[in-house]
Amino acid sequence: MDLDTLTKTVHSASRKKFFRQKPMFTPYRATSLDELEAVERKIGVAMPGDLRRWILALGYGDIDEDLSFREEWFVAIESGELKGGALFAQDTLGNFYGFDICGCIYFFSRSAPVFSKLSESFSEFIEELVRRDYRILDWVDALATQRYEW
């Protein structure tokens, strides 16, 4: 699925909650190209193009109240195997999600110094999240992880 289709899919999706439907994506704040370029300068690395297009299209926000995209989650990875990449999202358990210099997407556990590769690209990450019914916590609970040397 291409990124435009994924963006529309996530934006239009909803989940039944008690007595009503709740949107799958809850917007927090719109952003601009200038603001994203400022974030890239702050973290010292360019975002993967598909992540940048995603945030420009939907803005910052939450997927299924479990995965949060905020400007403040963008932090440079300054040590370890993925040095030169950056963190970009956080889930409700405090786990982080990041990208490396090639644009691959990774999970970083909050409770242990471990990580796991989730996908080859941000688009692939979102496509798999949609396939898994947006259940990010179930996905990362099932991951085989390896030690990360911070």
C-alpha positions in Angstrom: 0.0 0.0 0.0 1.4 3.5 -0.8 1.7 6.1 1.9 -1.2 8.2 0.6 -3.5 5.2 0.8 -2.2 4.3 4.3 -2.7 7.9 5.5 -6.3 7.9 4.3 -6.9 4.4 5.8 -5.7 5.5 9.2 -7.4 8.8 9.1 -10.7 7.3 8.2 -10.5 4.3 10.5 -12.5 4.0 13.8 -12.9 1.6 16.6 -16.2 0.8 18.4 -16.0 2.0 22.0 -18.9 1.3 24.4 -21.7 3.4 22.9 -20.0 5.1 19.9 -17.2 5.0 17.3 -13.9 6.5 18.2 -11.5 7.7 15.4 -8.4 5.6 15.1 -6.2 8.7 14.7 -6.7 11.6 17.2 -5.0 14.8 16.0 -2.9 16.7 18.5 -1.4 19.5 16.4 -0.8 20.3 12.8 2.7 21.1 11.6 4.5 22.7 8.7 7.5 21.9 6.5 9.4 24.7 8.3 8.7 23.2 11.7 9.8 19.7 10.5 13.0 21.1 9.1 13.6 22.8 12.5 13.1 19.4 14.2 15.6 17.8 11.8 18.1 20.5 12.6 17.6 19.8 16.3 18.1 16.1 16.0 20.9 16.4 13.4 19.4 13.9 10.9 16.8 14.0 8.2 13.6 12.1 8.8 12.7 9.3 6.4 10.7 10.9 3.6 7.6 8.8 4.3 7.6 9.7 8.0 7.9 13.4 7.0 5.0 13.1 4.5 2.9 11.3 7.1 3.4 14.0 9.7 2.7 16.8 7.2 -0.5 15.0 6.1 -1.9 14.1 9.5 0.0 16.3 11.9 1.1 15.1 15.3 -1.4 12.8 17.1 -2.2 9.4 18.5 -3.1 6.1 16.8 -5.6 4.2 18.9 -4.6 6.1 22.0 -1.6 3.9 22.2 1.0 5.3 19.8 1.9 9.0 20.2 3.6 11.2 17.6 4.8 14.4 19.1 7.5 16.9 18.3 9.1 16.4 21.7 9.6 12.6 21.1 12.1 13.5 18.3 15.5 12.9 19.9 18.8 12.0 18.4 20.2 8.5 19.1 23.7 9.4 20.2 25.2 6.0 21.1 24.9 2.3 20.3 24.3 0.4 17.1 21.8 3.0 15.8 23.8 6.1 16.5 22.9 8.7 13.9 19.2 7.8 13.9 16.5 9.3 16.0 13.5 8.5 18.2 10.1 9.8 16.9 7.2 8.2 18.7 6.3 6.8 22.1 3.6 4.3 23.2 1.5 4.4 26.4 4.0 2.1 28.2 6.8 4.6 27.6 8.5 2.5 24.9 10.1 4.4 22.0 10.1 4.0 18.3 13.0 5.2 16.2 14.6 5.2 12.8 18.2 4.5 11.6 20.1 6.4 8.9 18.6 4.0 6.3 15.0 4.7 7.4 14.4 1.3 9.1 12.0 1.5 12.0 12.9 0.1 15.5 11.2 -0.5 18.8 13.1 0.5 22.0 11.9 -1.0 25.3 11.5 1.4 28.2 11.9 -1.3 30.8 15.1 -3.0 29.5 18.0 -2.0 27.3 16.7 -4.0 24.3 15.4 -3.2 20.8 14.0 -4.9 17.8 13.7 -4.0 14.1 10.1 -3.6 13.1 10.3 -2.7 9.4 12.4 -1.6 6.5 10.5 1.8 6.3 7.9 3.9 8.0 5.3 3.1 5.3 5.9 -0.6 5.9 5.6 0.0 9.7 2.2 1.7 9.3 1.0 -1.0 6.8 1.9 -3.7 9.4 0.2 -1.7 12.2 -3.0 -1.5 10.1 -2.8 -5.2 9.3 -2.5 -5.9 13.1 -5.6 -3.8 13.8 -3.5 -1.0 15.2 -2.6 -3.0 18.3 1.0 -1.8 18.7 1.3 -3.1 22.3 0.4 -6.6 21.2 2.9 -6.4 18.3 5.8 -5.3 20.5 4.9 -7.8 23.2 5.5 -10.6 20.7 8.9 -9.3 19.4 12.2 -11.1 19.8 14.5 -8.4 21.1 18.3 -8.0 21.4 20.4 -6.1 23.8 21.1 -2.4 23.0 24.3 -0.8 24.3 23.4 2.8 25.1 
